[in-house]
Amino acid sequence: MTTTPMLTGTCPECETPLSTPPVLQGETLSCPECLLTLRVDEVGDGAIALTMVEVALRDWGQ
């Protein structure tokens, strides 16, 4: 049985440590703690650098 190598990073907003299966630069994921959408900016040496993605909410006129 082989194990998938995990990448590690930290949420830039709440500083929660994150681990994920291999991802590519530009992919997005969600922080399990603060639920922010994060973009993978760099991948290297078992670590990922993450930045918050600005999400524009729709104004439904209510």
CHARMM internal coordinates of N, CA and C (Angstrom, degrees):
IC EDIT
DIST 1 N 1 CA 1.4438
DIST 1 CA 1 C 1.5347
ANGL 1 N 1 CA 1 C 108.83
DIST 1 C 2 N 1.3233
ANGL 1 CA 1 C 2 N 116.18
DIHE 1 N 1 CA 1 C 2 N 126.51
DIST 2 N 2 CA 1.4600
ANGL 1 C 2 N 2 CA 119.95
DIHE 1 CA 1 C 2 N 2 CA 178.54
DIST 2 CA 2 C 1.5175
ANGL 2 N 2 CA 2 C 109.46
DIHE 1 C 2 N 2 CA 2 C -100.12
DIST 2 C 3 N 1.3205
ANGL 2 CA 2 C 3 N 115.71
DIHE 2 N 2 CA 2 C 3 N 148.66
DIST 3 N 3 CA 1.4541
ANGL 2 C 3 N 3 CA 119.50
DIHE 2 CA 2 C 3 N 3 CA 177.90
DIST 3 CA 3 C 1.5148
ANGL 3 N 3 CA 3 C 108.93
DIHE 2 C 3 N 3 CA 3 C -104.96
DIST 3 C 4 N 1.3196
ANGL 3 CA 3 C 4 N 115.79
DIHE 3 N 3 CA 3 C 4 N 145.31
DIST 4 N 4 CA 1.4571
ANGL 3 C 4 N 4 CA 121.69
DIHE 3 CA 3 C 4 N 4 CA 178.06
DIST 4 CA 4 C 1.5176
ANGL 4 N 4 CA 4 C 108.57
DIHE 3 C 4 N 4 CA 4 C -80.18
DIST 4 C 5 N 1.3243
ANGL 4 CA 4 C 5 N 117.58
DIHE 4 N 4 CA 4 C 5 N 127.66
DIST 5 N 5 CA 1.4665
ANGL 4 C 5 N 5 CA 118.37
DIHE 4 CA 4 C 5 N 5 CA 177.94
DIST 5 CA 5 C 1.5274
ANGL 5 N 5 CA 5 C 109.63
DIHE 4 C 5 N 5 CA 5 C -65.88
DIST 5 C 6 N 1.3209
ANGL 5 CA 5 C 6 N 115.05
DIHE 5 N 5 CA 5 C 6 N 138.84
DIST 6 N 6 CA 1.4565
ANGL 5 C 6 N 6 CA 120.49
DIHE 5 CA 5 C 6 N 6 CA -178.73
DIST 6 CA 6 C 1.5278
ANGL 6 N 6 CA 6 C 109.71
DIHE 5 C 6 N 6 CA 6 C -102.80
DIST 6 C 7 N 1.3284
ANGL 6 CA 6 C 7 N 115.58
DIHE 6 N 6 CA 6 C 7 N 144.72
DIST 7 N 7 CA 1.4553
ANGL 6 C 7 N 7 CA 121.85
DIHE 6 CA 6 C 7 N 7 CA 174.05
DIST 7 CA 7 C 1.5181
ANGL 7 N 7 CA 7 C 107.95
DIHE 6 C 7 N 7 CA 7 C -101.17
DIST 7 C 8 N 1.3151
ANGL 7 CA 7 C 8 N 117.14
DIHE 7 N 7 CA 7 C 8 N 148.40
DIST 8 N 8 CA 1.4538
ANGL 7 C 8 N 8 CA 120.79
DIHE 7 CA 7 C 8 N 8 CA -179.55
DIST 8 CA 8 C 1.5175
ANGL 8 N 8 CA 8 C 110.87
DIHE 7 C 8 N 8 CA 8 C -122.25
DIST 8 C 9 N 1.3104
ANGL 8 CA 8 C 9 N 115.42
DIHE 8 N 8 CA 8 C 9 N 151.61
DIST 9 N 9 CA 1.4516
ANGL 8 C 9 N 9 CA 122.20
DIHE 8 CA 8 C 9 N 9 CA 177.38
DIST 9 CA 9 C 1.5169
ANGL 9 N 9 CA 9 C 108.71
DIHE 8 C 9 N 9 CA 9 C -161.53
DIST 9 C 10 N 1.3196
ANGL 9 CA 9 C 10 N 116.49
DIHE 9 N 9 CA 9 C 10 N -177.04
DIST 10 N 10 CA 1.4562
ANGL 9 C 10 N 10 CA 122.28
DIHE 9 CA 9 C 10 N 10 CA -179.27
DIST 10 CA 10 C 1.5216
ANGL 10 N 10 CA 10 C 109.14
DIHE 9 C 10 N 10 CA 10 C -133.32
DIST 10 C 11 N 1.3208
ANGL 10 CA 10 C 11 N 116.17
DIHE 10 N 10 CA 10 C 11 N 135.75
DIST 11 N 11 CA 1.4607
ANGL 10 C 11 N 11 CA 120.42
DIHE 10 CA 10 C 11 N 11 CA 176.57
DIST 11 CA 11 C 1.5253
ANGL 11 N 11 CA 11 C 108.57
DIHE 10 C 11 N 11 CA 11 C -64.44
DIST 11 C 12 N 1.3367
ANGL 11 CA 11 C 12 N 117.88
DIHE 11 N 11 CA 11 C 12 N 126.91
DIST 12 N 12 CA 1.4581
ANGL 11 C 12 N 12 CA 120.01
DIHE 11 CA 11 C 12 N 12 CA -178.71
DIST 12 CA 12 C 1.5315
ANGL 12 N 12 CA 12 C 113.09
DIHE 11 C 12 N 12 CA 12 C -70.24
DIST 12 C 13 N 1.3146
ANGL 12 CA 12 C 13 N 118.26
DIHE 12 N 12 CA 12 C 13 N -16.11
DIST 13 N 13 CA 1.4633
ANGL 12 C 13 N 13 CA 121.41
DIHE 12 CA 12 C 13 N 13 CA -178.50
DIST 13 CA 13 C 1.5282
ANGL 13 N 13 CA 13 C 112.09
DIHE 12 C 13 N 13 CA 13 C -90.64
DIST 13 C 14 N 1.3432
ANGL 13 CA 13 C 14 N 116.85
DIHE 13 N 13 CA 13 C 14 N -55.26
DIST 14 N 14 CA 1.4700
ANGL 13 C 14 N 14 CA 120.04
DIHE 13 CA 13 C 14 N 14 CA -173.98
DIST 14 CA 14 C 1.5322
ANGL 14 N 14 CA 14 C 112.82
DIHE 13 C 14 N 14 CA 14 C -107.10
DIST 14 C 15 N 1.3341
ANGL 14 CA 14 C 15 N 116.45
DIHE 14 N 14 CA 14 C 15 N -2.83
DIST 15 N 15 CA 1.4696
ANGL 14 C 15 N 15 CA 123.63
DIHE 14 CA 14 C 15 N 15 CA 177.63
DIST 15 CA 15 C 1.5261
ANGL 15 N 15 CA 15 C 113.76
DIHE 14 C 15 N 15 CA 15 C 63.77
DIST 15 C 16 N 1.3266
ANGL 15 CA 15 C 16 N 117.18
DIHE 15 N 15 CA 15 C 16 N 24.67
DIST 16 N 16 CA 1.4556
ANGL 15 C 16 N 16 CA 121.71
DIHE 15 CA 15 C 16 N 16 CA 175.05
DIST 16 CA 16 C 1.5226
ANGL 16 N 16 CA 16 C 109.42
DIHE 15 C 16 N 16 CA 16 C -72.85
DIST 16 C 17 N 1.3371
ANGL 16 CA 16 C 17 N 118.25
DIHE 16 N 16 CA 16 C 17 N 130.17
DIST 17 N 17 CA 1.4687
ANGL 16 C 17 N 17 CA 119.88
DIHE 16 CA 16 C 17 N 17 CA 175.25
DIST 17 CA 17 C 1.5340
ANGL 17 N 17 CA 17 C 109.85
DIHE 16 C 17 N 17 CA 17 C -68.12
DIST 17 C 18 N 1.3192
ANGL 17 CA 17 C 18 N 116.31
DIHE 17 N 17 CA 17 C 18 N 135.00
DIST 18 N 18 CA 1.4597
ANGL 17 C 18 N 18 CA 121.78
DIHE 17 CA 17 C 18 N 18 CA -178.95
DIST 18 CA 18 C 1.5169
ANGL 18 N 18 CA 18 C 109.90
DIHE 17 C 18 N 18 CA 18 C -121.23
DIST 18 C 19 N 1.3204
ANGL 18 CA 18 C 19 N 116.55
DIHE 18 N 18 CA 18 C 19 N 147.57
DIST 19 N 19 CA 1.4555
ANGL 18 C 19 N 19 CA 121.23
DIHE 18 CA 18 C 19 N 19 CA 170.52
DIST 19 CA 19 C 1.5204
ANGL 19 N 19 CA 19 C 107.53
DIHE 18 C 19 N 19 CA 19 C -135.39
DIST 19 C 20 N 1.3182
ANGL 19 CA 19 C 20 N 114.91
DIHE 19 N 19 CA 19 C 20 N 141.87
DIST 20 N 20 CA 1.4566
ANGL 19 C 20 N 20 CA 120.46
DIHE 19 CA 19 C 20 N 20 CA -174.73
DIST 20 CA 20 C 1.5292
ANGL 20 N 20 CA 20 C 109.44
DIHE 19 C 20 N 20 CA 20 C -147.14
DIST 20 C 21 N 1.3305
ANGL 20 CA 20 C 21 N 116.82
DIHE 20 N 20 CA 20 C 21 N 152.09
DIST 21 N 21 CA 1.4669
ANGL 20 C 21 N 21 CA 118.64
DIHE 20 CA 20 C 21 N 21 CA 170.43
DIST 21 CA 21 C 1.5250
ANGL 21 N 21 CA 21 C 108.44
DIHE 20 C 21 N 21 CA 21 C -61.31
DIST 21 C 22 N 1.3123
ANGL 21 CA 21 C 22 N 118.56
DIHE 21 N 21 CA 21 C 22 N 167.48
DIST 22 N 22 CA 1.4632
ANGL 21 C 22 N 22 CA 120.69
DIHE 21 CA 21 C 22 N 22 CA -178.18
DIST 22 CA 22 C 1.5239
ANGL 22 N 22 CA 22 C 113.22
DIHE 21 C 22 N 22 CA 22 C -51.12
DIST 22 C 23 N 1.3301
ANGL 22 CA 22 C 23 N 115.17
DIHE 22 N 22 CA 22 C 23 N 134.10
DIST 23 N 23 CA 1.4621
ANGL 22 C 23 N 23 CA 123.15
DIHE 22 CA 22 C 23 N 23 CA 177.91
DIST 23 CA 23 C 1.5226
ANGL 23 N 23 CA 23 C 107.86
DIHE 22 C 23 N 23 CA 23 C -130.49
DIST 23 C 24 N 1.3193
ANGL 23 CA 23 C 24 N 116.10
DIHE 23 N 23 CA 23 C 24 N 165.69
DIST 24 N 24 CA 1.4530
ANGL 23 C 24 N 24 CA 121.69
DIHE 23 CA 23 C 24 N 24 CA 179.08
DIST 24 CA 24 C 1.5199
ANGL 24 N 24 CA 24 C 109.96
DIHE 23 C 24 N 24 CA 24 C -106.61
DIST 24 C 25 N 1.3091
ANGL 24 CA 24 C 25 N 115.35
DIHE 24 N 24 CA 24 C 25 N 155.43
DIST 25 N 25 CA 1.4613
ANGL 24 C 25 N 25 CA 120.95
DIHE 24 CA 24 C 25 N 25 CA 175.80
DIST 25 CA 25 C 1.5288
ANGL 25 N 25 CA 25 C 108.67
DIHE 24 C 25 N 25 CA 25 C -57.46
DIST 25 C 26 N 1.3357
ANGL 25 CA 25 C 26 N 116.72
DIHE 25 N 25 CA 25 C 26 N 134.51
DIST 26 N 26 CA 1.4549
ANGL 25 C 26 N 26 CA 121.67
DIHE 25 CA 25 C 26 N 26 CA -179.77
DIST 26 CA 26 C 1.5161
ANGL 26 N 26 CA 26 C 114.36
DIHE 25 C 26 N 26 CA 26 C 97.04
DIST 26 C 27 N 1.3342
ANGL 26 CA 26 C 27 N 117.71
DIHE 26 N 26 CA 26 C 27 N -16.47
DIST 27 N 27 CA 1.4611
ANGL 26 C 27 N 27 CA 120.19
DIHE 26 CA 26 C 27 N 27 CA 177.54
DIST 27 CA 27 C 1.5176
ANGL 27 N 27 CA 27 C 109.65
DIHE 26 C 27 N 27 CA 27 C -71.38
DIST 27 C 28 N 1.3223
ANGL 27 CA 27 C 28 N 116.29
DIHE 27 N 27 CA 27 C 28 N 159.57
DIST 28 N 28 CA 1.4580
ANGL 27 C 28 N 28 CA 120.70
DIHE 27 CA 27 C 28 N 28 CA 178.19
DIST 28 CA 28 C 1.5229
ANGL 28 N 28 CA 28 C 109.79
DIHE 27 C 28 N 28 CA 28 C -117.77
DIST 28 C 29 N 1.3212
ANGL 28 CA 28 C 29 N 114.42
DIHE 28 N 28 CA 28 C 29 N 154.55
DIST 29 N 29 CA 1.4495
ANGL 28 C 29 N 29 CA 121.41
DIHE 28 CA 28 C 29 N 29 CA 174.34
DIST 29 CA 29 C 1.5169
ANGL 29 N 29 CA 29 C 107.91
DIHE 28 C 29 N 29 CA 29 C -149.39
DIST 29 C 30 N 1.3256
ANGL 29 CA 29 C 30 N 116.94
DIHE 29 N 29 CA 29 C 30 N 168.67
DIST 30 N 30 CA 1.4607
ANGL 29 C 30 N 30 CA 121.11
DIHE 29 CA 29 C 30 N 30 CA -178.93
DIST 30 CA 30 C 1.5169
ANGL 30 N 30 CA 30 C 110.13
DIHE 29 C 30 N 30 CA 30 C -110.83
DIST 30 C 31 N 1.3177
ANGL 30 CA 30 C 31 N 115.74
DIHE 30 N 30 CA 30 C 31 N 141.12
DIST 31 N 31 CA 1.4575
ANGL 30 C 31 N 31 CA 121.09
DIHE 30 CA 30 C 31 N 31 CA 174.42
DIST 31 CA 31 C 1.5278
ANGL 31 N 31 CA 31 C 107.55
DIHE 30 C 31 N 31 CA 31 C -73.00
DIST 31 C 32 N 1.3321
ANGL 31 CA 31 C 32 N 118.23
DIHE 31 N 31 CA 31 C 32 N 128.20
DIST 32 N 32 CA 1.4640
ANGL 31 C 32 N 32 CA 119.42
DIHE 31 CA 31 C 32 N 32 CA -179.27
DIST 32 CA 32 C 1.5273
ANGL 32 N 32 CA 32 C 112.90
DIHE 31 C 32 N 32 CA 32 C -70.68
DIST 32 C 33 N 1.3177
ANGL 32 CA 32 C 33 N 117.82
DIHE 32 N 32 CA 32 C 33 N -17.75
DIST 33 N 33 CA 1.4640
ANGL 32 C 33 N 33 CA 121.19
DIHE 32 CA 32 C 33 N 33 CA -177.88
DIST 33 CA 33 C 1.5334
ANGL 33 N 33 CA 33 C 112.31
DIHE 32 C 33 N 33 CA 33 C -89.52
DIST 33 C 34 N 1.3429
ANGL 33 CA 33 C 34 N 117.15
DIHE 33 N 33 CA 33 C 34 N -57.21
DIST 34 N 34 CA 1.4739
ANGL 33 C 34 N 34 CA 120.00
DIHE 33 CA 33 C 34 N 34 CA -175.75
DIST 34 CA 34 C 1.5295
ANGL 34 N 34 CA 34 C 112.75
DIHE 33 C 34 N 34 CA 34 C -101.00
DIST 34 C 35 N 1.3398
ANGL 34 CA 34 C 35 N 117.63
DIHE 34 N 34 CA 34 C 35 N -4.93
DIST 35 N 35 CA 1.4629
ANGL 34 C 35 N 35 CA 124.84
DIHE 34 CA 34 C 35 N 35 CA 175.30
DIST 35 CA 35 C 1.5285
ANGL 35 N 35 CA 35 C 114.61
DIHE 34 C 35 N 35 CA 35 C 66.98
DIST 35 C 36 N 1.3368
ANGL 35 CA 35 C 36 N 117.57
DIHE 35 N 35 CA 35 C 36 N 15.31
DIST 36 N 36 CA 1.4551
ANGL 35 C 36 N 36 CA 120.18
DIHE 35 CA 35 C 36 N 36 CA 175.79
DIST 36 CA 36 C 1.5188
ANGL 36 N 36 CA 36 C 110.59
DIHE 35 C 36 N 36 CA 36 C -70.64
DIST 36 C 37 N 1.3261
ANGL 36 CA 36 C 37 N 116.39
DIHE 36 N 36 CA 36 C 37 N 149.46
DIST 37 N 37 CA 1.4587
ANGL 36 C 37 N 37 CA 121.43
DIHE 36 CA 36 C 37 N 37 CA 172.71
DIST 37 CA 37 C 1.5175
ANGL 37 N 37 CA 37 C 107.40
DIHE 36 C 37 N 37 CA 37 C -84.83
DIST 37 C 38 N 1.3301
ANGL 37 CA 37 C 38 N 115.74
DIHE 37 N 37 CA 37 C 38 N 128.31
DIST 38 N 38 CA 1.4573
ANGL 37 C 38 N 38 CA 122.31
DIHE 37 CA 37 C 38 N 38 CA -177.13
DIST 38 CA 38 C 1.5160
ANGL 38 N 38 CA 38 C 110.16
DIHE 37 C 38 N 38 CA 38 C -120.10
DIST 38 C 39 N 1.3308
ANGL 38 CA 38 C 39 N 116.45
DIHE 38 N 38 CA 38 C 39 N 142.27
DIST 39 N 39 CA 1.4611
ANGL 38 C 39 N 39 CA 122.33
DIHE 38 CA 38 C 39 N 39 CA 177.35
DIST 39 CA 39 C 1.5220
ANGL 39 N 39 CA 39 C 108.67
DIHE 38 C 39 N 39 CA 39 C -106.13
DIST 39 C 40 N 1.3355
ANGL 39 CA 39 C 40 N 115.59
DIHE 39 N 39 CA 39 C 40 N 138.65
DIST 40 N 40 CA 1.4572
ANGL 39 C 40 N 40 CA 121.36
DIHE 39 CA 39 C 40 N 40 CA 176.63
DIST 40 CA 40 C 1.5253
ANGL 40 N 40 CA 40 C 107.81
DIHE 39 C 40 N 40 CA 40 C -80.51
DIST 40 C 41 N 1.3462
ANGL 40 CA 40 C 41 N 116.42
DIHE 40 N 40 CA 40 C 41 N 113.91
DIST 41 N 41 CA 1.4630
ANGL 40 C 41 N 41 CA 120.77
DIHE 40 CA 40 C 41 N 41 CA -179.81
DIST 41 CA 41 C 1.5196
ANGL 41 N 41 CA 41 C 112.32
DIHE 40 C 41 N 41 CA 41 C -90.92
DIST 41 C 42 N 1.3227
ANGL 41 CA 41 C 42 N 117.08
DIHE 41 N 41 CA 41 C 42 N -35.27
DIST 42 N 42 CA 1.4644
ANGL 41 C 42 N 42 CA 121.31
DIHE 41 CA 41 C 42 N 42 CA -179.91
DIST 42 CA 42 C 1.5100
ANGL 42 N 42 CA 42 C 109.67
DIHE 41 C 42 N 42 CA 42 C -143.99
DIST 42 C 43 N 1.3327
ANGL 42 CA 42 C 43 N 115.37
DIHE 42 N 42 CA 42 C 43 N 147.08
DIST 43 N 43 CA 1.4541
ANGL 42 C 43 N 43 CA 122.02
DIHE 42 CA 42 C 43 N 43 CA 174.37
DIST 43 CA 43 C 1.5222
ANGL 43 N 43 CA 43 C 107.07
DIHE 42 C 43 N 43 CA 43 C -130.08
DIST 43 C 44 N 1.3241
ANGL 43 CA 43 C 44 N 116.83
DIHE 43 N 43 CA 43 C 44 N 126.56
DIST 44 N 44 CA 1.4585
ANGL 43 C 44 N 44 CA 118.49
DIHE 43 CA 43 C 44 N 44 CA 177.64
DIST 44 CA 44 C 1.5087
ANGL 44 N 44 CA 44 C 112.39
DIHE 43 C 44 N 44 CA 44 C -177.11
DIST 44 C 45 N 1.3144
ANGL 44 CA 44 C 45 N 116.48
DIHE 44 N 44 CA 44 C 45 N 143.32
DIST 45 N 45 CA 1.4691
ANGL 44 C 45 N 45 CA 124.00
DIHE 44 CA 44 C 45 N 45 CA 176.74
DIST 45 CA 45 C 1.5250
ANGL 45 N 45 CA 45 C 112.63
DIHE 44 C 45 N 45 CA 45 C 53.15
DIST 45 C 46 N 1.3212
ANGL 45 CA 45 C 46 N 117.37
DIHE 45 N 45 CA 45 C 46 N 39.58
DIST 46 N 46 CA 1.4514
ANGL 45 C 46 N 46 CA 120.96
DIHE 45 CA 45 C 46 N 46 CA 176.99
DIST 46 CA 46 C 1.5139
ANGL 46 N 46 CA 46 C 114.49
DIHE 45 C 46 N 46 CA 46 C 77.85
DIST 46 C 47 N 1.3346
ANGL 46 CA 46 C 47 N 117.14
DIHE 46 N 46 CA 46 C 47 N 8.20
DIST 47 N 47 CA 1.4577
ANGL 46 C 47 N 47 CA 120.30
DIHE 46 CA 46 C 47 N 47 CA -178.21
DIST 47 CA 47 C 1.5269
ANGL 47 N 47 CA 47 C 110.05
DIHE 46 C 47 N 47 CA 47 C -127.52
DIST 47 C 48 N 1.3232
ANGL 47 CA 47 C 48 N 115.35
DIHE 47 N 47 CA 47 C 48 N 155.18
DIST 48 N 48 CA 1.4584
ANGL 47 C 48 N 48 CA 121.27
DIHE 47 CA 47 C 48 N 48 CA 175.63
DIST 48 CA 48 C 1.5237
ANGL 48 N 48 CA 48 C 108.74
DIHE 47 C 48 N 48 CA 48 C -125.21
DIST 48 C 49 N 1.3377
ANGL 48 CA 48 C 49 N 115.29
DIHE 48 N 48 CA 48 C 49 N 145.05
DIST 49 N 49 CA 1.4619
ANGL 48 C 49 N 49 CA 121.70
DIHE 48 CA 48 C 49 N 49 CA 173.90
DIST 49 CA 49 C 1.5205
ANGL 49 N 49 CA 49 C 106.93
DIHE 48 C 49 N 49 CA 49 C -103.90
DIST 49 C 50 N 1.3250
ANGL 49 CA 49 C 50 N 116.49
DIHE 49 N 49 CA 49 C 50 N 129.88
DIST 50 N 50 CA 1.4562
ANGL 49 C 50 N 50 CA 121.80
DIHE 49 CA 49 C 50 N 50 CA -173.44
DIST 50 CA 50 C 1.5251
ANGL 50 N 50 CA 50 C 111.27
DIHE 49 C 50 N 50 CA 50 C -119.75
DIST 50 C 51 N 1.3360
ANGL 50 CA 50 C 51 N 116.04
DIHE 50 N 50 CA 50 C 51 N 146.40
DIST 51 N 51 CA 1.4624
ANGL 50 C 51 N 51 CA 121.38
DIHE 50 CA 50 C 51 N 51 CA 171.63
DIST 51 CA 51 C 1.5225
ANGL 51 N 51 CA 51 C 108.33
DIHE 50 C 51 N 51 CA 51 C -132.00
DIST 51 C 52 N 1.3271
ANGL 51 CA 51 C 52 N 115.35
DIHE 51 N 51 CA 51 C 52 N 152.77
DIST 52 N 52 CA 1.4493
ANGL 51 C 52 N 52 CA 121.48
DIHE 51 CA 51 C 52 N 52 CA 179.84
DIST 52 CA 52 C 1.5226
ANGL 52 N 52 CA 52 C 109.55
DIHE 51 C 52 N 52 CA 52 C -72.69
DIST 52 C 53 N 1.3314
ANGL 52 CA 52 C 53 N 116.28
DIHE 52 N 52 CA 52 C 53 N 139.95
DIST 53 N 53 CA 1.4525
ANGL 52 C 53 N 53 CA 121.96
DIHE 52 CA 52 C 53 N 53 CA 176.62
DIST 53 CA 53 C 1.5229
ANGL 53 N 53 CA 53 C 107.34
DIHE 52 C 53 N 53 CA 53 C -98.90
DIST 53 C 54 N 1.3288
ANGL 53 CA 53 C 54 N 115.37
DIHE 53 N 53 CA 53 C 54 N 127.41
DIST 54 N 54 CA 1.4651
ANGL 53 C 54 N 54 CA 119.42
DIHE 53 CA 53 C 54 N 54 CA 176.13
DIST 54 CA 54 C 1.5214
ANGL 54 N 54 CA 54 C 108.20
DIHE 53 C 54 N 54 CA 54 C -73.79
DIST 54 C 55 N 1.3192
ANGL 54 CA 54 C 55 N 116.16
DIHE 54 N 54 CA 54 C 55 N 125.05
DIST 55 N 55 CA 1.4607
ANGL 54 C 55 N 55 CA 121.27
DIHE 54 CA 54 C 55 N 55 CA -179.96
DIST 55 CA 55 C 1.5200
ANGL 55 N 55 CA 55 C 107.63
DIHE 54 C 55 N 55 CA 55 C -111.43
DIST 55 C 56 N 1.3164
ANGL 55 CA 55 C 56 N 115.82
DIHE 55 N 55 CA 55 C 56 N 120.03
DIST 56 N 56 CA 1.4636
ANGL 55 C 56 N 56 CA 120.55
DIHE 55 CA 55 C 56 N 56 CA 178.73
DIST 56 CA 56 C 1.5254
ANGL 56 N 56 CA 56 C 108.66
DIHE 55 C 56 N 56 CA 56 C -84.02
DIST 56 C 57 N 1.3127
ANGL 56 CA 56 C 57 N 115.42
DIHE 56 N 56 CA 56 C 57 N 119.42
DIST 57 N 57 CA 1.4563
ANGL 56 C 57 N 57 CA 120.15
DIHE 56 CA 56 C 57 N 57 CA 178.90
DIST 57 CA 57 C 1.5377
ANGL 57 N 57 CA 57 C 109.24
DIHE 56 C 57 N 57 CA 57 C -85.12
DIST 57 C 58 N 1.2968
ANGL 57 CA 57 C 58 N 115.52
DIHE 57 N 57 CA 57 C 58 N 143.83
DIST 58 N 58 CA 1.4547
ANGL 57 C 58 N 58 CA 120.52
DIHE 57 CA 57 C 58 N 58 CA 179.80
DIST 58 CA 58 C 1.5178
ANGL 58 N 58 CA 58 C 110.09
DIHE 57 C 58 N 58 CA 58 C -78.57
DIST 58 C 59 N 1.2982
ANGL 58 CA 58 C 59 N 115.37
DIHE 58 N 58 CA 58 C 59 N 140.58
DIST 59 N 59 CA 1.4520
ANGL 58 C 59 N 59 CA 121.14
DIHE 58 CA 58 C 59 N 59 CA 173.41
DIST 59 CA 59 C 1.5238
ANGL 59 N 59 CA 59 C 107.40
DIHE 58 C 59 N 59 CA 59 C -95.06
DIST 59 C 60 N 1.3115
ANGL 59 CA 59 C 60 N 114.97
DIHE 59 N 59 CA 59 C 60 N 108.51
DIST 60 N 60 CA 1.4598
ANGL 59 C 60 N 60 CA 119.71
DIHE 59 CA 59 C 60 N 60 CA -176.06
DIST 60 CA 60 C 1.5319
ANGL 60 N 60 CA 60 C 111.27
DIHE 59 C 60 N 60 CA 60 C -86.02
DIST 60 C 61 N 1.3446
ANGL 60 CA 60 C 61 N 118.12
DIHE 60 N 60 CA 60 C 61 N 5.92
DIST 61 N 61 CA 1.4483
ANGL 60 C 61 N 61 CA 121.29
DIHE 60 CA 60 C 61 N 61 CA 176.19
DIST 61 CA 61 C 1.5182
ANGL 61 N 61 CA 61 C 113.95
DIHE 60 C 61 N 61 CA 61 C 72.92
DIST 61 C 62 N 1.3246
ANGL 61 CA 61 C 62 N 116.42
DIHE 61 N 61 CA 61 C 62 N 25.30
DIST 62 N 62 CA 1.4639
ANGL 61 C 62 N 62 CA 119.40
DIHE 61 CA 61 C 62 N 62 CA -178.51
DIST 62 CA 62 C 1.4949
ANGL 62 N 62 CA 62 C 110.57
DIHE 61 C 62 N 62 CA 62 C -104.52
END
COOR INIT
IC SEED 1 N 1 CA 1 C
IC BUILD
